[in-house]
Amino acid sequence: MSTLSVAPPLALAPEVPEAFLPAHPGLRYGYQQSKWAAERLLEQAAERGLPVTVHRLGRIVGRSPPVT
């Protein structure tokens, strides 16, 4: 699981490609950087022939509380 926050800022790229992303100035925070680094490791694994799938989610939330 990755995150959409690895994508470049909207001003630099209006769409998020379905490919591995090069480093860019938008990777400013540790969370983004760690997710990008994890994707880079997966990219290297894919280059060596291992099957890899990356899911970039925008937000993961828990179940809503029951309405009373």
N, C-alpha and C positions, 0 to 999 in steps of 0.2 A: 504494500500500500504506500502510495506516495501522496502528493498533494498538488493542487494547482498552483500553489505558491512558488513552485520551482520555475514557473513560466516567466518570461520577461514581462516587465510592466506593459500595460495596455498601450501606452504611447509608443513603445518600441515594436510590439507585435500584437495586432488586434485579435489574433487567433492562437490557440495553443496547438502546436503540431502533435501528431501521434508518433513522434520520433524522440530519440534522446536529445536533450538540449545542451548546447555548449554553455559554458559559464558566461554570465552576463552581469552587468552592474546592479541589476535588481535583486541579486542574492545578498541582501544586506544583513540578515539576521541568522543566528545559529540554527534555528529550526529549518529555515529554507535551505541553508547550506548543508545541513546534515541529510536532508531528503535528497538534495541534488547529488551529494557524494554517494549515497546509497544507489541512486539511479546510475551513476557512473560505474560503480562496481558491477551492477547488473548488465550494463552495456558491454563491459569487458568480458563478462561471462558469456553473453550472447555471441560476441566475436569469436569465442572459442568453441562455439557450437552447442552450448547448453540452451535448452528452451527457457525463455524468459517472458513474463507478462508483467507489465506495470499498469496499475490502476491509479489514476490521479483523481482523487476525490476533492470536491470543493469543501464539503463540510460533513462531518459524521456526528450524529446526535443520537441520544438514547430515545427510548420509547417515551411518549407523552404520558403524563400522569392521568389516571382516570378522572373523568369529569363527574363531579358529585352534585 
